[in-house]
Amino acid sequence: MMSKQVIVYTTNDCIECTMVKKVLTEEGILFETRNVSENPEYQKEVEGYGFLGVPVTVVGNRVVKGFTNELKELMELAKKE
């Protein structure tokens, strides 16, 4: 059972977003997808984290923009109890 909720903010036709979701899926990490192009509220949430673009990945109280090494750290965090 995973303790931390993982949220991925995404848009349609976003290659980096697809990569983030693919890696999370391969690692067996469950996540909720929030598509900012379909819901303006999600765009506001992204901006609330201090970002304009996506992908933005949220694990607990940690937030990472893009497909980066920091994302890998976040995934390790998500896998821990």
C-alpha positions as CSV (number, residue, x, y, z in Angstrom):
1,M,0.0,0.0,0.0
2,M,1.4,3.4,-1.0
3,S,1.2,6.1,1.6
4,K,1.9,9.2,-0.6
5,Q,-0.4,10.4,-3.3
6,V,1.2,11.1,-6.6
7,I,-0.2,13.7,-8.9
8,V,1.0,14.4,-12.5
9,Y,-0.2,17.6,-14.1
10,T,-0.2,17.2,-17.8
11,T,-1.5,18.5,-21.2
12,N,-2.4,16.8,-24.4
13,D,0.5,16.2,-26.8
14,C,3.2,16.8,-24.1
15,I,6.1,14.4,-24.7
16,E,7.7,15.1,-21.4
17,C,4.4,14.4,-19.6
18,T,4.1,11.1,-21.4
19,M,7.6,10.2,-20.4
20,V,6.9,11.0,-16.7
21,K,3.7,8.9,-16.8
22,K,5.5,6.0,-18.6
23,V,8.3,5.9,-16.0
24,L,5.9,6.1,-13.0
25,T,3.8,3.3,-14.6
26,E,7.0,1.1,-15.2
27,E,8.0,1.6,-11.6
28,G,4.5,0.5,-10.4
29,I,3.8,3.9,-8.9
30,L,0.1,4.8,-8.9
31,F,-0.7,8.4,-9.8
32,E,-3.5,10.7,-10.6
33,T,-3.4,12.6,-13.9
34,R,-4.6,16.2,-13.9
35,N,-4.9,17.5,-17.4
36,V,-4.6,21.3,-17.3
37,S,-5.8,21.7,-20.9
38,E,-9.1,20.1,-19.9
39,N,-9.5,21.8,-16.5
40,P,-8.6,25.4,-15.8
41,E,-8.6,24.7,-12.1
42,Y,-5.6,22.4,-12.6
43,Q,-3.8,25.1,-14.3
44,K,-4.4,27.3,-11.3
45,E,-3.0,24.5,-9.0
46,V,0.1,24.3,-11.2
47,E,0.6,28.1,-10.9
48,G,0.0,27.8,-7.2
49,Y,3.1,25.6,-7.0
50,G,5.0,28.4,-8.8
51,F,5.1,26.9,-12.3
52,L,3.5,27.8,-15.6
53,G,4.1,24.7,-17.7
54,V,3.9,21.0,-17.2
55,P,4.7,18.2,-16.5
56,V,4.6,19.0,-12.8
57,T,4.8,16.0,-10.5
58,V,3.6,16.2,-6.9
59,V,4.5,13.6,-4.2
60,G,3.3,14.5,-0.7
61,N,4.7,18.0,-0.2
62,R,7.4,17.8,-2.8
63,V,6.9,19.2,-6.3
64,V,9.1,18.7,-9.4
65,K,8.8,20.3,-12.8
66,G,9.8,18.3,-15.9
67,F,11.5,15.0,-16.5
68,T,14.6,15.4,-14.3
69,N,16.9,13.6,-11.9
70,E,14.9,15.2,-9.1
71,L,11.9,13.3,-10.5
72,K,13.8,10.1,-9.8
73,E,14.4,11.1,-6.2
74,L,10.7,11.8,-5.9
75,M,9.8,8.4,-7.3
76,E,12.0,6.7,-4.6
77,L,10.1,8.8,-2.1
78,A,6.8,7.6,-3.6
79,K,7.9,4.0,-3.3
80,K,8.7,4.2,0.4
81,E,6.1,3.4,3.0
